[in-house]
Amino acid sequence: MSRAAAARKVTGIAQLRAPPASTGGLLYRFSSYGGASGSRSRSLPRRVLSIGAISLAGGLVLSAVNDLAIFHGCTSKAIEKAADNQKVVEAIGVPLVRGPWYEASLEVGHRRRSVSCTFPVSGPHGSGFFQIEATRNGEDGLLSFLRHHDWEILTLEAHLHAPSDDEQQKTLVKVNLESNGGGQCDDPESGN
């Protein structure tokens, strides 16, 4: 027995799969075709599973991108509105800088038309967080998440930590801004 035949016998490869010289490889092609159809039937569930996993991952990525776009649109509008309020400017100064998205909370309502969000802000003189509720203007479409939407801020409440004259004490300023542009300021509370 030759070394190649012994190796085939040990590995379990049948003698029929080796292309005989007299048939010109016809028997090899026939036996490979039968093996290939078996692997095709085994690979169909794998393909379906792969396509399903890719589709699921793609849907999750699109949802995350959509939520990030909603967060950016709402918070930008809220920061613009808060920068026009004198109480906010006095408390932490301008420019107002939005904190990182991963420190925010975002609750999206029915069909992504309403949102409730809490996010950190900071300014040159202090920091705090904004709580907003907003609704989206515009129509829904198949690819509506790709377009910029105009958000109407319904409520905006600012909880700001502003430094006081005494360096050890900070003042909490709570400002409620209404949708008509006016605002009311609650009495500041002292805290450590």
Contacts in CASP RR format, 6 or more apart in sequence:
PFRMAT RR
TARGET T0000
AUTHOR 0000-0000-0000
METHOD contacts of the structure
MODEL  1
MSRAAAARKVTGIAQLRAPPASTGGLLYRFSSYGGASGSRSRSLPRRVLS
IGAISLAGGLVLSAVNDLAIFHGCTSKAIEKAADNQKVVEAIGVPLVRGP
WYEASLEVGHRRRSVSCTFPVSGPHGSGFFQIEATRNGEDGLLSFLRHHD
WEILTLEAHLHAPSDDEQQKTLVKVNLESNGGGQCDDPESGN
1 9 0 8 1.000
5 15 0 8 1.000
8 14 0 8 1.000
8 15 0 8 1.000
8 18 0 8 1.000
14 31 0 8 1.000
16 27 0 8 1.000
16 31 0 8 1.000
17 28 0 8 1.000
17 31 0 8 1.000
17 32 0 8 1.000
18 28 0 8 1.000
19 25 0 8 1.000
19 27 0 8 1.000
19 28 0 8 1.000
20 27 0 8 1.000
20 28 0 8 1.000
62 145 0 8 1.000
65 145 0 8 1.000
66 112 0 8 1.000
66 145 0 8 1.000
67 106 0 8 1.000
67 108 0 8 1.000
68 101 0 8 1.000
69 145 0 8 1.000
70 106 0 8 1.000
70 108 0 8 1.000
70 112 0 8 1.000
70 115 0 8 1.000
71 101 0 8 1.000
71 104 0 8 1.000
71 106 0 8 1.000
71 117 0 8 1.000
71 119 0 8 1.000
72 101 0 8 1.000
73 148 0 8 1.000
73 149 0 8 1.000
73 151 0 8 1.000
74 115 0 8 1.000
74 117 0 8 1.000
74 132 0 8 1.000
74 134 0 8 1.000
74 151 0 8 1.000
74 153 0 8 1.000
75 98 0 8 1.000
75 104 0 8 1.000
75 117 0 8 1.000
75 119 0 8 1.000
75 130 0 8 1.000
75 132 0 8 1.000
76 98 0 8 1.000
77 134 0 8 1.000
77 151 0 8 1.000
77 153 0 8 1.000
78 117 0 8 1.000
78 130 0 8 1.000
78 132 0 8 1.000
78 134 0 8 1.000
78 153 0 8 1.000
78 156 0 8 1.000
79 96 0 8 1.000
79 98 0 8 1.000
79 121 0 8 1.000
79 130 0 8 1.000
81 153 0 8 1.000
81 156 0 8 1.000
81 177 0 8 1.000
81 181 0 8 1.000
82 88 0 8 1.000
82 96 0 8 1.000
82 121 0 8 1.000
82 130 0 8 1.000
82 156 0 8 1.000
82 158 0 8 1.000
82 175 0 8 1.000
82 177 0 8 1.000
83 89 0 8 1.000
83 94 0 8 1.000
83 95 0 8 1.000
83 96 0 8 1.000
84 181 0 8 1.000
85 158 0 8 1.000
85 175 0 8 1.000
85 177 0 8 1.000
85 181 0 8 1.000
85 182 0 8 1.000
85 183 0 8 1.000
87 173 0 8 1.000
87 175 0 8 1.000
87 183 0 8 1.000
87 185 0 8 1.000
88 96 0 8 1.000
88 158 0 8 1.000
88 160 0 8 1.000
88 175 0 8 1.000
90 162 0 8 1.000
91 125 0 8 1.000
91 126 0 8 1.000
91 158 0 8 1.000
91 160 0 8 1.000
91 162 0 8 1.000
91 171 0 8 1.000
91 173 0 8 1.000
91 175 0 8 1.000
92 121 0 8 1.000
92 122 0 8 1.000
92 123 0 8 1.000
92 124 0 8 1.000
92 125 0 8 1.000
92 126 0 8 1.000
92 127 0 8 1.000
92 128 0 8 1.000
92 160 0 8 1.000
92 161 0 8 1.000
92 162 0 8 1.000
93 123 0 8 1.000
93 124 0 8 1.000
93 125 0 8 1.000
93 126 0 8 1.000
94 123 0 8 1.000
94 124 0 8 1.000
95 123 0 8 1.000
95 124 0 8 1.000
96 121 0 8 1.000
96 122 0 8 1.000
96 123 0 8 1.000
97 121 0 8 1.000
97 122 0 8 1.000
97 123 0 8 1.000
98 119 0 8 1.000
98 120 0 8 1.000
98 121 0 8 1.000
99 119 0 8 1.000
99 120 0 8 1.000
99 121 0 8 1.000
99 122 0 8 1.000
100 120 0 8 1.000
101 119 0 8 1.000
103 119 0 8 1.000
103 120 0 8 1.000
104 117 0 8 1.000
104 118 0 8 1.000
104 119 0 8 1.000
104 120 0 8 1.000
105 117 0 8 1.000
105 118 0 8 1.000
105 119 0 8 1.000
106 115 0 8 1.000
106 116 0 8 1.000
106 117 0 8 1.000
107 115 0 8 1.000
107 116 0 8 1.000
107 117 0 8 1.000
108 114 0 8 1.000
108 115 0 8 1.000
109 115 0 8 1.000
109 116 0 8 1.000
111 140 0 8 1.000
112 136 0 8 1.000
112 145 0 8 1.000
113 135 0 8 1.000
113 136 0 8 1.000
113 140 0 8 1.000
114 133 0 8 1.000
114 134 0 8 1.000
114 135 0 8 1.000
114 136 0 8 1.000
115 132 0 8 1.000
115 133 0 8 1.000
115 134 0 8 1.000
115 135 0 8 1.000
115 136 0 8 1.000
115 151 0 8 1.000
116 131 0 8 1.000
116 132 0 8 1.000
116 133 0 8 1.000
117 130 0 8 1.000
117 131 0 8 1.000
117 132 0 8 1.000
117 133 0 8 1.000
117 134 0 8 1.000
118 129 0 8 1.000
118 130 0 8 1.000
118 131 0 8 1.000
118 132 0 8 1.000
119 129 0 8 1.000
119 130 0 8 1.000
120 127 0 8 1.000
120 128 0 8 1.000
120 129 0 8 1.000
121 127 0 8 1.000
121 128 0 8 1.000
121 129 0 8 1.000
121 130 0 8 1.000
121 158 0 8 1.000
122 128 0 8 1.000
125 162 0 8 1.000
125 163 0 8 1.000
126 160 0 8 1.000
126 161 0 8 1.000
126 162 0 8 1.000
126 163 0 8 1.000
127 160 0 8 1.000
127 161 0 8 1.000
128 158 0 8 1.000
128 159 0 8 1.000
128 160 0 8 1.000
128 161 0 8 1.000
129 158 0 8 1.000
129 159 0 8 1.000
130 156 0 8 1.000
130 157 0 8 1.000
130 158 0 8 1.000
130 159 0 8 1.000
131 155 0 8 1.000
131 156 0 8 1.000
131 157 0 8 1.000
131 159 0 8 1.000
132 153 0 8 1.000
132 154 0 8 1.000
132 155 0 8 1.000
132 156 0 8 1.000
132 157 0 8 1.000
133 153 0 8 1.000
133 154 0 8 1.000
133 155 0 8 1.000
134 151 0 8 1.000
134 152 0 8 1.000
134 153 0 8 1.000
134 154 0 8 1.000
135 151 0 8 1.000
135 152 0 8 1.000
135 154 0 8 1.000
136 149 0 8 1.000
136 150 0 8 1.000
136 151 0 8 1.000
136 152 0 8 1.000
137 149 0 8 1.000
137 150 0 8 1.000
137 151 0 8 1.000
137 152 0 8 1.000
138 149 0 8 1.000
138 150 0 8 1.000
152 179 0 8 1.000
153 177 0 8 1.000
153 179 0 8 1.000
154 179 0 8 1.000
155 176 0 8 1.000
155 177 0 8 1.000
155 178 0 8 1.000
155 179 0 8 1.000
156 176 0 8 1.000
156 177 0 8 1.000
157 174 0 8 1.000
157 175 0 8 1.000
157 176 0 8 1.000
157 177 0 8 1.000
158 173 0 8 1.000
158 174 0 8 1.000
158 175 0 8 1.000
158 176 0 8 1.000
158 177 0 8 1.000
159 172 0 8 1.000
159 173 0 8 1.000
159 174 0 8 1.000
160 172 0 8 1.000
160 173 0 8 1.000
160 174 0 8 1.000
160 175 0 8 1.000
161 170 0 8 1.000
161 171 0 8 1.000
161 172 0 8 1.000
161 173 0 8 1.000
162 170 0 8 1.000
162 171 0 8 1.000
162 172 0 8 1.000
162 173 0 8 1.000
163 170 0 8 1.000
163 171 0 8 1.000
164 170 0 8 1.000
164 171 0 8 1.000
164 190 0 8 1.000
168 192 0 8 1.000
169 190 0 8 1.000
169 191 0 8 1.000
169 192 0 8 1.000
170 190 0 8 1.000
170 191 0 8 1.000
170 192 0 8 1.000
171 188 0 8 1.000
171 189 0 8 1.000
171 190 0 8 1.000
171 191 0 8 1.000
172 188 0 8 1.000
172 189 0 8 1.000
172 190 0 8 1.000
172 191 0 8 1.000
173 185 0 8 1.000
173 186 0 8 1.000
173 188 0 8 1.000
174 185 0 8 1.000
174 186 0 8 1.000
174 188 0 8 1.000
174 189 0 8 1.000
175 183 0 8 1.000
175 184 0 8 1.000
175 185 0 8 1.000
175 186 0 8 1.000
176 183 0 8 1.000
176 184 0 8 1.000
176 185 0 8 1.000
176 186 0 8 1.000
177 183 0 8 1.000
178 184 0 8 1.000
END
